[in-house]
Every structure is written in structure tokens, then in C-alpha cells.
Amino acid sequence: MPRDRGIGGGIAIAAPAGVYAVTDGDQATAAVVAERLSLPLLSRSPPPRHQPAGQLLLVVEEGRPALQFTGGGVPGAVTADFAAPAMIHRRKAGHNELLGKAVGWRPSRQLHVLDATAGLGRDAFVLADLGCTVTLWERSPVLGLLLDFAIARARDHADPRVRDAAQRMTLHSGDVRGAPGTESWDVIYLDPMFVEARKA
């Protein structure tokens, strides 16, 4: 995925070339996404796989935005989805408890966690699933939009556990250094991305 060096040496997602609606039914949502991010709303012809390779698009399918490269043989779309099979597997495999232990969570101690580098929100959802109240900050407008849609969808999900976890998540877009000084957290969680030449 194209990335640019961001503030303080971090990495930010490059701006997509535009927004593409997969079906006629996705056209209205795609228009909202395009306006929100000040991106062009693209024609539905040709589809992304038949466009010149190497462009990054925001593709809207079944009302959900995702990042997708153009061209044939490219990886699948990337989005935030808290009810995805991978998230369910992570819960069943006990990874939630490992992350909870890392931030000092105990069943008798519910925490207010600041996830200062939210990304696609997977760790934040894991913590919320444990019962933590999680405030997410994401400075990339594109990732912030994916998170916003994912949280809204999770709050309407059929699984009550997914709904309950999403209710404990609050998203803020922008640089976490602009967070109000009046708010306090028990834990500040950081999971930054690194440039390719470095290791975490």
C-alpha cells in the first residue's frame, strides 16, 4: 500500500486516487465518502481490476469502504471489520487476553485506554471486547473513515458481543497531540508503524 512519511517520522497512508462504487446501490454511499475526503467520484467503467496497475482507490461495496489497488492479480481490499472471521478467530485463540495482560487489564479492573495510533482498530476492538473503554485517535483521514464505518456497522451487528464492544469505542480523527488535556486515561497504548528499513 502506498505510504508517505508523516509527522515525526511516522508513516501515513497515501491519498487514494478516487472513490469507486461497485454497484448502483453503493453509489450514494460512495458520493458521501468522496465528499467527506474531497476525492473524485469515479466512473464505474472500467472496474478497478481493468484499470492501470498501481493506483490506490477507495472502493465501496455493500455500503462499506475499503482500500483497493487497481490492476489484475493485486491483493484483496483492506478495510476495518470487527466481525470478520480473523477477529473472531483472534478472540477464540485467546489473543484478547494476551493484549489485555499487556495493558494491565484484569476482570476486576476495567480500564480506560487511549489507543493513540488506532490504524484499522483491531487492537482497540480487542480491548473493548474485554470490557475496556477505548478512545481511538487516528490521524489519517482515510483510516479514520474506515474506522468510523466499522464502528457504526459493529454497533448494529447481530452479535450482542460485537455490539457491546463497539459501544465502548469512541473515535477521534486527527493527531493525538491535539487531544484535550482535560481527559484522562489509565493506559496509553501505542502500536506505531515503522519504515521498512527498521524493525519494531
C-alpha positions as CSV (number, residue, x, y, z in Angstrom):
1,M,0.0,0.0,0.0
2,P,1.5,3.4,-0.9
3,R,2.6,5.2,2.2
4,D,4.2,8.6,2.8
5,R,6.4,9.6,5.7
6,G,4.3,11.5,8.2
7,I,4.8,13.9,11.1
8,G,7.6,12.8,13.5
9,G,9.0,10.2,11.2
10,G,5.8,8.1,11.2
11,I,4.1,6.7,8.2
12,A,0.7,7.8,6.7
13,I,-1.5,6.2,4.0
14,A,-1.2,7.9,0.6
15,A,-4.3,9.6,-0.6
16,P,-6.5,7.4,-2.8
17,A,-7.0,8.5,-6.4
18,G,-10.7,8.4,-6.0
19,V,-13.8,6.6,-4.8
20,Y,-15.4,3.8,-6.8
21,A,-18.9,2.3,-6.2
22,V,-19.0,-1.4,-7.0
23,T,-22.8,-1.4,-7.7
24,D,-25.6,1.1,-8.4
25,G,-26.7,0.6,-4.8
26,D,-23.3,1.7,-3.5
27,Q,-23.4,5.0,-5.5
28,A,-25.0,7.1,-2.7
29,T,-22.5,5.9,0.0
30,A,-19.6,6.4,-2.4
31,A,-20.7,10.0,-3.0
32,V,-20.8,10.7,0.7
33,V,-17.3,9.2,1.1
34,A,-15.9,11.2,-1.8
35,E,-17.3,14.4,-0.4
36,R,-16.0,13.7,3.1
37,L,-12.5,13.1,1.9
38,S,-12.6,15.6,-1.0
39,L,-11.9,12.9,-3.5
40,P,-13.3,12.5,-7.0
41,L,-16.2,10.1,-7.5
42,L,-15.0,7.7,-10.3
43,S,-17.0,6.3,-13.2
44,R,-18.0,2.6,-12.7
45,S,-16.3,1.7,-16.0
46,P,-13.8,0.1,-16.2
47,P,-13.7,-1.8,-12.8
48,P,-10.5,-1.4,-10.7
49,R,-9.0,-4.8,-11.9
50,H,-9.1,-3.5,-15.5
51,Q,-7.6,-0.1,-14.7
52,P,-3.8,0.6,-15.0
53,A,-2.0,-1.1,-12.1
54,G,-0.6,0.8,-9.1
55,Q,-3.4,3.2,-8.2
56,L,-5.0,3.1,-4.8
57,L,-8.8,3.5,-4.7
58,L,-11.4,3.7,-2.0
59,V,-13.9,1.0,-3.2
60,V,-17.4,1.0,-1.7
61,E,-19.1,-2.4,-1.7
62,E,-22.3,-3.3,0.2
63,G,-22.1,0.1,1.9
64,R,-18.6,-0.5,3.2
65,P,-15.5,1.4,2.1
66,A,-12.2,-0.4,1.6
67,L,-8.8,0.3,0.1
68,Q,-8.0,-1.5,-3.1
69,F,-5.2,-1.4,-5.7
70,T,-6.0,-1.3,-9.4
71,G,-4.8,-3.8,-11.9
72,G,-5.0,-7.6,-12.2
73,G,-3.6,-10.0,-9.6
74,V,-3.4,-7.5,-6.8
75,P,-4.1,-8.3,-3.2
76,G,-7.7,-8.1,-1.9
77,A,-9.2,-5.0,-0.5
78,V,-8.3,-3.8,3.0
79,T,-10.9,-2.5,5.4
80,A,-11.8,-2.3,9.1
81,D,-14.3,-5.1,10.0
82,F,-14.7,-6.1,13.7
83,A,-16.9,-9.1,12.9
84,A,-14.5,-10.5,10.3
85,P,-13.5,-14.2,10.7
86,A,-10.0,-13.2,11.6
87,M,-11.3,-11.1,14.5
88,I,-13.5,-14.0,15.7
89,H,-10.5,-16.4,15.5
90,R,-8.4,-13.9,17.4
91,R,-11.0,-13.8,20.2
92,K,-11.3,-17.6,20.4
93,A,-7.5,-18.1,20.3
94,G,-7.0,-16.1,23.5
95,H,-5.2,-13.2,21.9
96,N,-7.5,-10.8,23.6
97,E,-6.3,-11.9,27.0
98,L,-2.7,-11.5,26.0
99,L,-3.2,-7.9,24.8
100,G,-5.2,-7.3,27.9
101,K,-2.4,-8.5,30.1
102,A,0.0,-6.2,28.3
103,V,-2.1,-3.1,29.3
104,G,-2.7,-4.3,32.8
105,W,-6.3,-5.5,32.3
106,R,-8.0,-7.8,34.9
107,P,-11.6,-8.8,35.0
108,S,-11.9,-6.9,38.3
109,R,-10.2,-3.8,36.8
110,Q,-11.9,-2.2,33.7
111,L,-9.6,0.3,32.1
112,H,-10.0,3.5,30.1
113,V,-7.4,3.0,27.3
114,L,-6.2,5.7,24.8
115,D,-5.2,4.0,21.5
116,A,-3.1,6.8,20.1
117,T,-2.3,5.0,16.8
118,A,-5.6,3.3,16.0
119,G,-4.9,2.2,12.4
120,L,-7.6,-0.3,11.5
121,G,-8.8,-0.5,15.1
122,R,-8.1,-4.2,15.6
123,D,-6.3,-3.9,18.9
124,A,-8.8,-1.3,20.1
125,F,-11.7,-3.6,19.4
126,V,-9.9,-6.5,21.3
127,L,-9.5,-4.2,24.3
128,A,-13.2,-3.1,24.1
129,D,-14.2,-6.7,23.8
130,L,-12.5,-7.4,27.1
131,G,-14.6,-4.6,28.7
132,C,-12.2,-1.7,28.4
133,T,-13.4,1.8,27.4
134,V,-11.3,2.7,24.4
135,T,-10.7,6.1,23.0
136,L,-9.2,5.8,19.5
137,W,-7.2,8.6,17.7
138,E,-6.2,8.2,14.1
139,R,-4.6,11.0,12.2
140,S,-5.1,9.5,8.7
141,P,-8.4,10.8,7.3
142,V,-8.7,7.6,5.2
143,L,-8.2,5.2,8.0
144,G,-10.4,7.4,10.2
145,L,-13.2,7.0,7.7
146,L,-12.8,3.2,7.6
147,L,-12.9,3.1,11.4
148,D,-16.0,5.3,11.5
149,F,-17.9,3.0,9.2
150,A,-16.6,-0.1,11.0
151,I,-17.7,1.1,14.4
152,A,-21.1,2.1,13.1
153,R,-21.6,-1.3,11.5
154,A,-20.5,-3.1,14.6
155,R,-23.0,-1.2,16.8
156,D,-25.8,-2.6,14.6
157,H,-24.4,-6.2,14.4
158,A,-26.5,-9.2,15.1
159,D,-23.9,-10.5,17.7
160,P,-24.5,-8.7,21.0
161,R,-20.9,-9.1,22.0
162,V,-19.8,-7.2,18.9
163,R,-22.4,-4.5,19.6
164,D,-21.4,-4.1,23.2
165,A,-17.7,-3.8,22.4
166,A,-18.4,-1.2,19.7
167,Q,-20.4,0.8,22.2
168,R,-17.2,1.1,24.3
169,M,-15.2,2.6,21.4
170,T,-15.0,6.4,20.7
171,L,-13.2,7.6,17.6
172,H,-11.4,10.9,17.2
173,S,-9.8,12.0,13.9
174,G,-6.5,13.9,13.9
175,D,-3.2,14.0,15.7
176,V,-3.4,12.6,19.2
177,R,-1.2,15.5,20.3
178,G,-4.3,17.7,19.9
179,A,-6.3,15.6,22.5
180,P,-7.9,17.7,25.2
181,G,-5.8,18.0,28.3
182,T,-8.9,17.6,30.4
183,E,-9.4,13.9,29.5
184,S,-7.5,11.2,31.5
185,W,-6.8,7.6,30.7
186,D,-5.5,4.6,32.7
187,V,-3.3,3.4,29.8
188,I,-1.9,5.0,26.7
189,Y,-1.4,2.3,24.0
190,L,0.9,2.8,21.1
191,D,1.4,0.5,18.2
192,P,3.2,2.6,15.5
193,M,4.1,1.6,12.0
194,F,7.8,1.6,11.1
195,V,9.6,2.4,7.9
196,E,10.7,-0.7,6.0
197,A,14.4,-0.4,7.0
198,R,13.5,-0.7,10.7
199,K,12.1,-3.3,12.9
200,A,9.6,-2.9,15.8
